[in-house]
């Protein structure tokens, strides 16, 4: 798509979440990142000129977003801006899926706020 912000969604849960927000509000493109390790180098090179948000239902250290950032750094590719949205490891507990999503900041409001912050 032609949007300046791309949400790279890792896994079916995050892809479904990103697509539901996209379908309701628009304003960003969604790419389903099918390969986590190794990262899809061709895909990452194709979106390098965009502002990127990675989404993962995993903790950040050593996760998908970190791998994406490491790829760009290792290859000397400068991306305009990037936000990594990952689960908060301190909040791993037993709860419903919707409660876990909310507790870890995976809400429409938080995703739209991240998109809007990159557009400024």
URBELRA-V51942 format. One record per residue. N is the residue number from 0. D_FIRST is the distance of its C-alpha to the first C-alpha in Angstrom with 2 decimals. Layout:
BEGIN
{{N:D_FIRST} {N:D_FIRST}}
END
This chain:
BEGIN
{{0:0.00} {1:3.74} {2:5.81} {3:8.86} {4:9.71} {5:8.85} {6:11.44} {7:12.96} {8:15.16} {9:18.38} {10:20.19} {11:20.11} {12:21.43} {13:18.84} {14:15.93} {15:17.60} {16:18.21} {17:14.69} {18:13.42} {19:16.41} {20:15.76} {21:12.09} {22:13.47} {23:16.28} {24:14.91} {25:11.12} {26:10.34} {27:8.37} {28:6.03} {29:8.63} {30:9.69} {31:13.18} {32:15.37} {33:17.95} {34:20.22} {35:21.86} {36:24.81} {37:24.24} {38:20.71} {39:18.22} {40:18.70} {41:16.38} {42:13.42} {43:14.66} {44:15.16} {45:11.65} {46:10.37} {47:13.71} {48:12.77} {49:10.86} {50:12.98} {51:13.38} {52:15.09} {53:16.74} {54:18.27} {55:21.34} {56:24.39} {57:26.56} {58:28.45} {59:26.92} {60:29.60} {61:28.91} {62:25.84} {63:22.26} {64:21.10} {65:24.21} {66:23.49} {67:20.03} {68:21.80} {69:24.65} {70:22.54} {71:21.11} {72:24.67} {73:26.41} {74:24.33} {75:24.65} {76:20.93} {77:20.44} {78:17.36} {79:17.27} {80:17.95} {81:17.90} {82:19.25} {83:20.75} {84:21.40} {85:24.05} {86:27.08} {87:30.21} {88:32.81} {89:35.62} {90:34.48} {91:34.60} {92:36.84} {93:37.49} {94:35.64} {95:33.48} {96:29.82} {97:28.87} {98:31.49} {99:30.25} {100:26.65} {101:28.14} {102:30.58} {103:27.99} {104:25.74} {105:23.00} {106:22.91} {107:20.49} {108:22.18} {109:21.95} {110:18.23} {111:17.57} {112:20.17} {113:18.52} {114:15.13} {115:17.27} {116:19.45} {117:16.73} {118:15.80} {119:19.49}}
END
